[in-house]
Amino acid sequence: MARGSSRSLKFLLTAAVVVAILVFARNLWLPAVAAPLIRDDGPAKADIAVVLAGDRWGNRILKGAEMVQKGYVPAVLVSGPCGDYGLCESDLAIDFAVRNGCRREWFIAVPHWGMSTKEEAEAILHQMQARQVRRFLLVTSDYHTARSRRIYASAERAGGYQPEIQVVAAPDHFFRLDSWWRSRDAQKIVLLEWTKTVATMFGK
C-alpha cells in the first residue's frame, strides 16, 4: 500500500473513532456547549422584578409573579414590545398571569418599541431610574440569562445609573440544559442565542 494511502486510511480511522466517541459521550459534553448561556443568581429581596419579553408560553411572567408571591419584591415591571396585531406583549403577558391566578395589581406594564434586548434594556432602565430602584431581579428564560445580564450591566454603565442586578432564571418550554440537543426547537434556541451572544461582544 502506498504511503499516502496508508496515511489517508489512518486519518479516516482516527476521525471515525473521534466521531464515535463524541456521539456516544454526547450526554457528557453537549451540556457544556449551552452552559455558558446560563446565569442564575437565584431570588433575593429587591425593590422590583423585571420580566423580559420574548416568552410566548408564560414561564417568565409566572416566575416574576412567584417573586411577588414569595415576598422578594412588591411588584413586577413587565416589558412589552408593541406591534403584535396592535397589541403590546406586556398586556398579553399580564392577562395570561391573571388567568393563571395572579393579581393584576402585582404587575406594571412597560410598553415600548424596542426590537432587541439592548433597546429593551434602555426602556426598562429608564422606568427603574424614575422609580429610584436600587436593586432589581432580572427575570428571563434560563438560556437568555447570561447575555441579558451583560447587556443590562453595560447599559447601566453607559447611562450612569447602576442598580444592583440579581438574575433569576425561568424555565423554557423547549430548552433543557441536559437534553437540548434532542429537540429541534431547543437546538435552534442554542444556535440563535450563541449567535446573538457573539454579536453582542462586537457591540451589535
RADAKA-V460149 format. One record per residue. N is the residue number from 1. RES is the residue in one small letter. PSI is psi in whole degrees, -180 to 180 (999 if undefined). Layout:
[[N	RES	PSI] [N	RES	PSI]]
This chain:
[[1	m	136] [2	a	151] [3	r	-40] [4	g	-41] [5	s	-39] [6	s	-42] [7	r	-40] [8	s	-42] [9	l	-42] [10	k	-41] [11	f	-44] [12	l	-41] [13	l	-43] [14	t	-44] [15	a	-41] [16	a	-41] [17	v	-44] [18	v	-45] [19	v	-43] [20	a	-42] [21	i	-44] [22	l	-40] [23	v	-49] [24	f	-24] [25	a	17] [26	r	-31] [27	n	-19] [28	l	-40] [29	w	-25] [30	l	-35] [31	p	-32] [32	a	-22] [33	v	-39] [34	a	-17] [35	a	-38] [36	p	-13] [37	l	-14] [38	i	133] [39	r	119] [40	d	104] [41	d	-20] [42	g	162] [43	p	155] [44	a	165] [45	k	135] [46	a	170] [47	d	-30] [48	i	160] [49	a	151] [50	v	122] [51	v	119] [52	l	155] [53	a	168] [54	g	5] [55	d	106] [56	r	-5] [57	w	-10] [58	g	4] [59	n	-37] [60	r	-48] [61	i	-36] [62	l	-33] [63	k	-39] [64	g	-42] [65	a	-36] [66	e	-34] [67	m	-34] [68	v	-46] [69	q	-37] [70	k	4] [71	g	14] [72	y	-36] [73	v	157] [74	p	-20] [75	a	170] [76	v	125] [77	l	127] [78	v	112] [79	s	137] [80	g	82] [81	p	140] [82	c	157] [83	g	-10] [84	d	92] [85	y	41] [86	g	8] [87	l	161] [88	c	140] [89	e	-32] [90	s	-41] [91	d	-42] [92	l	-42] [93	a	-43] [94	i	-43] [95	d	-41] [96	f	-45] [97	a	-41] [98	v	-41] [99	r	-22] [100	n	22] [101	g	5] [102	c	158] [103	r	132] [104	r	-33] [105	e	-9] [106	w	-22] [107	f	144] [108	i	112] [109	a	138] [110	v	82] [111	p	145] [112	h	177] [113	w	18] [114	g	140] [115	m	6] [116	s	167] [117	t	-34] [118	k	-47] [119	e	-36] [120	e	-43] [121	a	-39] [122	e	-42] [123	a	-43] [124	i	-44] [125	l	-34] [126	h	-43] [127	q	-42] [128	m	-38] [129	q	-40] [130	a	-28] [131	r	3] [132	q	44] [133	v	128] [134	r	-24] [135	r	134] [136	f	156] [137	l	122] [138	l	109] [139	v	121] [140	t	175] [141	s	146] [142	d	-43] [143	y	-16] [144	h	-3] [145	t	-48] [146	a	-46] [147	r	-41] [148	s	-41] [149	r	-43] [150	r	-40] [151	i	-45] [152	y	-40] [153	a	-40] [154	s	-42] [155	a	-37] [156	e	-49] [157	r	-39] [158	a	-35] [159	g	-8] [160	g	-2] [161	y	121] [162	q	74] [163	p	158] [164	e	138] [165	i	133] [166	q	114] [167	v	131] [168	v	121] [169	a	134] [170	a	147] [171	p	153] [172	d	155] [173	h	-33] [174	f	-42] [175	f	130] [176	r	128] [177	l	-39] [178	d	2] [179	s	20] [180	w	-30] [181	w	-10] [182	r	-8] [183	s	128] [184	r	-42] [185	d	-40] [186	a	-36] [187	q	-44] [188	k	-39] [189	i	-48] [190	v	-44] [191	l	-46] [192	l	-40] [193	e	-38] [194	w	-39] [195	t	-45] [196	k	-35] [197	t	-45] [198	v	-42] [199	a	-38] [200	t	-35] [201	m	-28] [202	f	15] [203	g	16] [204	k	999]]
